[in-house]
Amino acid sequence: MLRRTGTGVEPCVRDAGHGTGDAAVGAGIRGMRERALLVGAGLVLGHGPG
């Protein structure tokens, strides 16, 4: 889901918490952070409700 903010958009990504298993290198949180940095964005992780 995307939310509009005063300075752009903010994606909301949900995760089942089961790890990446056999995913390719760069498919996890580290890869998401690196891609965000490439476009001048940031990555903030936190717990959702419940």
ABEGO torsion letter per residue (X at the ends): XBBBBAAEBBBBBBBAGAEAEABBBGABAAAAAAAAAAAGBBBBBBBBBX
